[in-house]
Amino acid sequence: MIIAVDAMGGDNAPVEIVKGAIEAVKAEEGFDVLLIGDSQRIEEIIKASGYVGDRIRIRNTTEVITNEDAPTKAIKTKKDSSIHVGFDLVKADEADCLISAGSSGALLAGSVMLLKRIPGVDRPAVATAVPSGKGNVLLIDSGFNTSVKPVNYVQFGLLGSAYMKAAFGCENPRVGLINIGVEEEKGDPVIKEANALLKNAKLNFIGNLESRDFFNDVADVAVTDGFTGNVMLKLIEGASEFLFGEIKKVFSTNARTKIGAAMVAGELKELKKKVDTDILGGAPVLGIDRLVIKSHGSSKARTIKYVILKARKLIESDFIEDLRQHCGELFVSEQEGDSGDGLRE
């Protein structure tokens, strides 16, 4: 099993990306990591870390796609970039997965332009599983498509449902549409039309979903556009860090609170693990026939470690084949809609 990692993508690349890969191979057996990027810089980081194993390989590239690059143009012109080469490797089955913390736009463009889409899918979407009341709720799209048409919400719902069934064993997932109210008349014209289409789709659609009910086990799949989804995701991450910081302050106030902290230390540790953004990091790109995982741009080594370990489990589960099968069943009557790529030039 070979997991390809874009070593040059992200705010903290390549140092934190390489360190995360080293931590991952030290933590578990059964896979090798192929780091893609500037081989000289990667080798220097590996040498400085003291790692001397043989489970980390390097594929040298001479170009980097940054967040300032126009995504589609960059994918077309920077063919020796770490992202482009990563796509080439998974397409040629020389790697089982591609992980990148780099440009979301480039990752979307590459997914559409360089890989095959599952039949019926117009736009791939990022799907992030977030812990909720009794398990997980899948937020889709959580960062790729900032402007979508009504039919795309339906496709996100279909993809999310197929993923929840294939990866989490969730039968007949409940699908909700993120909106400013539960009433059908709420929302702009695009959301209203999306609601009407979702009601007639082959989905267990429960209607509009307010963000305040996101964690209350109301839905298994929360459908939205990539702009709203990304804002929600970053708000959740920030709120989680803030609350745990405040809890730590409370339990450090005096001797009495410190004793209380000691009494519930185990429970607090489990709670923190449940909502740890590093452990939960990494969101698969749904709608393409290869495994591509997006890690957030500010990923540190610990995040990359857990994203790699998550990738290993997804590869072993063969969920892509399950996704193809479930999407094939769900998309039977959902074939019309926007056929464009929706890419940003």
ROLOMAR-153733 format. One line per 3 residues: number of its first residue (from 0); for each residue x, y, z of C-alpha. Coordinates in nm, 4 decimals, decimal comma. Last residue first. Layout:
// ROLOMAR-153733
NUM> X Y Z; ...
//
This chain:
// ROLOMAR-153733
344> -1,0064 2,9931 -1,4110; -1,2392 2,8630 -1,1470; -1,3993 2,5293 -1,2187
341> -1,7718 2,4595 -1,2379; -1,7086 2,1461 -1,4397; -2,0144 2,1894 -1,6534
338> -2,2860 1,9279 -1,6873; -2,5389 2,1152 -1,4764; -2,8492 1,9056 -1,4317
335> -3,0037 1,5804 -1,5449; -2,8973 1,2353 -1,4297; -3,0863 1,1870 -1,1046
332> -3,3098 0,8907 -1,1908; -3,0436 0,6201 -1,1783; -2,8114 0,8228 -0,9533
329> -2,8949 0,6294 -0,6377; -2,8104 0,2805 -0,7653; -2,4901 0,3821 -0,9407
326> -2,4008 0,5943 -0,6391; -2,4268 0,2861 -0,4178; -2,2052 0,0783 -0,6470
323> -1,9451 0,3473 -0,7073; -1,9330 0,4232 -0,3350; -1,8805 0,0569 -0,2502
320> -1,5909 0,0486 -0,4976; -1,4467 0,3627 -0,3382; -1,5053 0,2129 0,0093
317> -1,2371 -0,0505 -0,0418; -1,2170 -0,0748 0,3399; -0,8387 -0,1190 0,3284
314> -0,7975 0,2061 0,1378; -1,0224 0,3882 0,3844; -0,8244 0,2520 0,6803
311> -0,4917 0,3592 0,5284; -0,6288 0,7031 0,4473; -0,7270 0,7499 0,8116
308> -0,3694 0,6687 0,9165; -0,2401 0,9253 0,6669; -0,4869 1,1852 0,7957
305> -0,3796 1,1041 1,1515; -0,0129 1,1723 1,0820; -0,0937 1,4806 0,8753
302> -0,2786 1,6330 1,1705; 0,0048 1,5612 1,4129; 0,2581 1,7152 1,1747
299> 0,0676 2,0449 1,1460; -0,2175 2,1216 0,9092; -0,2871 2,4916 0,8447
296> -0,4262 2,4289 0,4962; -0,6822 2,1720 0,6037; -0,6326 1,8172 0,4793
293> -0,7992 1,7117 0,1554; -0,8106 1,3404 0,0756; -0,8117 1,1829 -0,2710
290> -0,9152 0,8197 -0,3203; -0,9825 0,7406 -0,6845; -1,3043 0,7091 -0,8835
287> -1,4211 1,0658 -0,8300; -1,7480 1,1850 -0,6744; -1,6371 1,2369 -0,3168
284> -1,3146 1,4122 -0,2158; -1,2254 1,2658 0,1212; -1,1859 1,4950 0,4239
281> -0,8794 1,4912 0,6465; -0,8700 1,5793 1,0134; -1,0714 1,3989 1,2806
278> -0,7611 1,3111 1,4832; -0,6235 1,6630 1,4370; -0,9594 1,8302 1,4998
275> -0,9945 1,6530 1,8363; -1,3718 1,6335 1,9020; -1,3936 1,2743 2,0257
272> -1,0397 1,2808 2,1672; -1,1304 1,5813 2,3801; -1,4331 1,3975 2,5155
269> -1,2276 1,0870 2,5929; -0,9674 1,2938 2,7784; -1,2386 1,4780 2,9694
266> -1,3889 1,1467 3,0815; -1,0535 1,0171 3,2014; -0,9665 1,3381 3,3856
263> -1,2999 1,3513 3,5697; -1,1698 1,3059 3,9249; -0,8390 1,4796 3,8535
260> -1,0240 1,7844 3,7228; -1,2345 1,7973 4,0373; -0,9177 1,7941 4,2493
257> -0,7849 2,0798 4,0354; -1,1138 2,2649 4,0889; -1,0742 2,2419 4,4679
254> -0,7046 2,3384 4,4651; -0,7682 2,6552 4,2620; -0,8457 2,7907 3,9160
251> -0,6872 2,5196 3,6987; -1,0111 2,3323 3,6266; -1,1780 2,6525 3,5075
248> -0,8830 2,7471 3,2862; -0,8801 2,4046 3,1204; -1,2523 2,4339 3,0543
245> -1,1922 2,7727 2,8909; -0,9256 2,6292 2,6590; -1,1505 2,3364 2,5784
242> -1,4273 2,5787 2,4848; -1,2020 2,7944 2,2666; -1,0497 2,5021 2,0758
239> -1,3933 2,3563 2,0031; -1,5333 2,6945 1,8997; -1,2474 2,7441 1,6539
236> -1,2923 2,4024 1,4933; -1,6709 2,4429 1,4720; -1,6319 2,7917 1,3204
233> -1,3830 2,6507 1,0703; -1,6296 2,3815 0,9653; -1,9249 2,6179 0,9421
230> -1,7315 2,8642 0,7227; -1,6181 2,5763 0,5027; -1,9731 2,4471 0,4649
227> -2,1125 2,7892 0,3809; -1,8576 2,8418 0,1050; -1,8698 2,4826 -0,0196
224> -2,2450 2,4811 -0,0703; -2,4688 2,2873 0,1685; -2,5928 1,9389 0,2487
221> -2,5896 1,7990 0,6024; -2,5817 1,4179 0,6052; -2,6702 1,2073 0,9108
218> -2,9501 1,4376 1,0263; -3,1277 1,5312 1,3503; -2,8641 1,3860 1,5806
215> -2,8410 1,7141 1,7766; -2,5024 1,8346 1,6522; -2,6256 2,0263 1,3451
212> -2,9389 2,1502 1,5211; -2,7998 2,5041 1,5617; -2,7079 2,4981 1,1916
209> -3,0744 2,4863 1,0947; -3,1718 2,1927 0,8767; -3,4253 2,2126 0,5960
206> -3,6095 1,8993 0,4972; -3,5849 1,5393 0,6220; -3,4702 1,3872 0,2935
203> -3,4277 1,0084 0,3016; -3,3055 1,0172 -0,0556; -3,4071 0,8985 -0,4001
200> -3,4820 1,2555 -0,5074; -3,8222 1,4254 -0,5102; -3,7817 1,6096 -0,1801
197> -3,4237 1,6994 -0,2777; -3,5469 1,8753 -0,5910; -3,7934 2,0925 -0,3948
194> -3,5288 2,1820 -0,1356; -3,2811 2,2696 -0,4108; -3,5414 2,5019 -0,5625
191> -3,5822 2,6810 -0,2312; -3,2041 2,6951 -0,1829; -3,1525 2,8529 -0,5258
188> -3,4383 3,1016 -0,4758; -3,2951 3,2290 -0,1441; -3,3854 3,0752 0,1914
185> -3,7017 3,0133 0,3936; -4,0326 2,9172 0,2297; -3,9801 2,5509 0,3203
182> -3,9715 2,6279 0,6936; -3,6749 2,4810 0,8817; -3,4896 2,8106 0,9027
179> -3,1659 2,9756 0,7927; -3,0776 2,6770 0,5766; -2,8546 2,3683 0,5685
176> -3,0383 2,0971 0,3728; -3,0889 1,7746 0,5692; -3,0319 1,4142 0,4658
173> -3,1145 1,1188 0,6920; -2,9028 0,8181 0,6019; -3,0898 0,5022 0,4875
170> -2,8459 0,2561 0,6473; -2,5347 0,3985 0,8111; -2,2574 0,1419 0,7744
167> -1,9914 0,4079 0,8342; -1,7817 0,4016 0,5156; -2,0225 0,2620 0,2554
164> -2,3524 0,3841 0,4020; -2,2227 0,7262 0,5022; -2,0458 0,7549 0,1652
161> -2,3575 0,6687 -0,0381; -2,5652 0,9186 0,1582; -2,3052 1,1917 0,1132
158> -2,2814 1,1279 -0,2605; -2,6593 1,1383 -0,3017; -2,6939 1,4507 -0,0894
155> -2,4116 1,6203 -0,2757; -2,5859 1,5260 -0,6014; -2,9085 1,6840 -0,4798
152> -2,7269 1,9998 -0,3751; -2,5725 2,0057 -0,7241; -2,9202 2,0130 -0,8804
149> -2,9897 2,3506 -0,7181; -2,6850 2,5158 -0,8773; -2,3562 2,5789 -0,6996
146> -2,1194 2,8585 -0,6011; -1,8428 2,7978 -0,3483; -1,7769 2,4445 -0,4673
143> -1,4778 2,2916 -0,2867; -1,4909 2,3643 0,0877; -1,7143 2,1577 0,3121
140> -1,9661 2,0317 0,0563; -2,0904 1,8189 0,2292; -2,0935 1,8011 0,6088
137> -2,1346 1,4418 0,7250; -2,2876 1,3978 1,0702; -2,1211 1,1513 1,3007
134> -2,2207 0,9380 1,5974; -2,4917 0,9771 1,8587; -2,5041 1,3485 1,9380
131> -2,2663 1,4700 1,6687; -1,9030 1,4158 1,5704; -1,8114 1,5797 1,2352
128> -1,7435 1,3822 0,9153; -1,6139 1,6120 0,6413; -1,7095 1,5543 0,2770
125> -1,5346 1,7517 0,0033; -1,7305 1,7637 -0,3216; -1,6821 1,6441 -0,6794
122> -1,8938 1,8320 -0,9336; -2,0985 1,6875 -1,2163; -2,1515 1,3369 -1,0829
119> -2,3828 1,1060 -1,2798; -2,1165 0,8459 -1,3560; -1,8375 0,8564 -1,0936
116> -1,5834 1,1087 -1,2114; -1,2625 1,0130 -1,3854; -0,9388 1,1766 -1,2780
113> -0,7192 1,4460 -1,4341; -0,9597 1,7308 -1,5106; -1,2199 1,6939 -1,2375
110> -0,9965 1,5909 -0,9473; -0,7221 1,8228 -1,0691; -0,9536 2,1225 -1,0706
107> -1,0879 2,0368 -0,7254; -0,7372 1,9909 -0,5823; -0,6250 2,3103 -0,7519
104> -0,9129 2,5026 -0,5968; -0,8503 2,3526 -0,2543; -0,4873 2,4680 -0,2704
101> -0,2603 2,2558 -0,0544; -0,3127 2,0279 0,2441; -0,2838 1,7275 0,0143
98> -0,3287 1,3520 0,0426; -0,3327 1,1241 -0,2627; -0,4331 0,7590 -0,2347
95> -0,3471 0,4117 -0,3588; -0,0310 0,5132 -0,5421; 0,1170 0,3792 -0,8659
92> -0,2387 0,3093 -0,9840; -0,1759 0,5225 -1,2959; -0,4487 0,7661 -1,1880
89> -0,3075 0,7657 -0,8353; 0,0372 0,8623 -0,9637; -0,0831 1,1228 -1,2130
86> -0,2890 1,2916 -0,9414; 0,0174 1,3153 -0,7203; 0,2202 1,4545 -1,0108
83> -0,0360 1,7328 -1,0483; -0,0349 1,8118 -0,6753; 0,3456 1,8115 -0,6405
80> 0,3919 2,0336 -0,9445; 0,5585 1,8947 -1,2557; 0,2534 1,9595 -1,4726
77> 0,2353 2,3243 -1,3769; 0,0511 2,4459 -1,6892; -0,2914 2,2804 -1,6933
74> -0,3234 2,2355 -1,3170; -0,2108 2,5948 -1,2651; -0,4570 2,7307 -1,5210
71> -0,7434 2,5503 -1,3502; -0,6455 2,6684 -1,0023; -0,5489 3,0338 -1,0649
68> -0,2348 3,0522 -0,8522; -0,2334 3,2552 -0,5291; -0,3135 2,9509 -0,3161
65> 0,0139 2,7994 -0,4367; 0,0933 2,5308 -0,6924; 0,4557 2,4209 -0,6629
62> 0,7004 2,3198 -0,9356; 1,0225 2,1162 -0,9572; 0,9087 1,7727 -0,8432
59> 1,1081 1,4898 -0,6833; 0,9293 1,1711 -0,5805; 1,0468 1,0598 -0,2370
56> 0,9981 0,7318 -0,0510; 0,9288 0,6749 0,3164; 0,9083 0,3161 0,4366
53> 1,2844 0,2509 0,4401; 1,3689 0,3536 0,7956; 1,6441 0,5930 0,9062
50> 1,4484 0,8723 1,0784; 1,6802 1,1070 1,2695; 1,4500 1,4047 1,2281
47> 1,7287 1,6169 1,0765; 1,7806 1,3543 0,8054; 1,4104 1,3506 0,7184
44> 1,4003 1,7305 0,7014; 1,7106 1,7451 0,4797; 1,5707 1,4721 0,2519
41> 1,2483 1,6681 0,2033; 1,4358 1,9885 0,1188; 1,6519 1,8107 -0,1394
38> 1,3593 1,6134 -0,2824; 1,1455 1,9201 -0,3549; 0,8014 1,7642 -0,3782
35> 0,6066 1,4404 -0,3520; 0,6400 1,2241 -0,0407; 0,5530 0,8590 -0,1017
32> 0,4471 0,6950 0,2240; 0,4644 0,3180 0,2710; 0,1937 0,0996 0,4229
29> 0,1315 -0,1950 0,6548; 0,2803 -0,0820 0,9840; 0,1573 0,1814 1,2287
26> 0,2798 0,4629 1,4527; 0,6342 0,5025 1,3182; 0,5011 0,5246 0,9627
23> 0,2603 0,7984 1,0705; 0,5127 1,0005 1,2715; 0,7455 1,0121 0,9699
20> 0,4623 1,1288 0,7447; 0,3713 1,3986 0,9954; 0,7318 1,5210 1,0049
17> 0,7292 1,5469 0,6254; 0,4084 1,7505 0,6232; 0,5257 1,9696 0,9107
14> 0,8491 2,0660 0,7326; 0,7195 2,0940 0,3741; 0,4898 2,2685 0,4153
11> 0,3441 2,4634 0,7067; 0,0846 2,6718 0,5221; -0,0190 2,3816 0,3008
8> 0,0996 2,1879 -0,0032; 0,4665 2,1105 -0,0719; 0,4793 1,7562 0,0653
5> 0,1822 1,6385 -0,1400; 0,1446 1,2933 0,0125; 0,1140 0,9651 -0,1772
2> 0,0007 0,6632 0,0251; 0,1432 0,3365 -0,1070; 0,0000 0,0000 0,0000
//
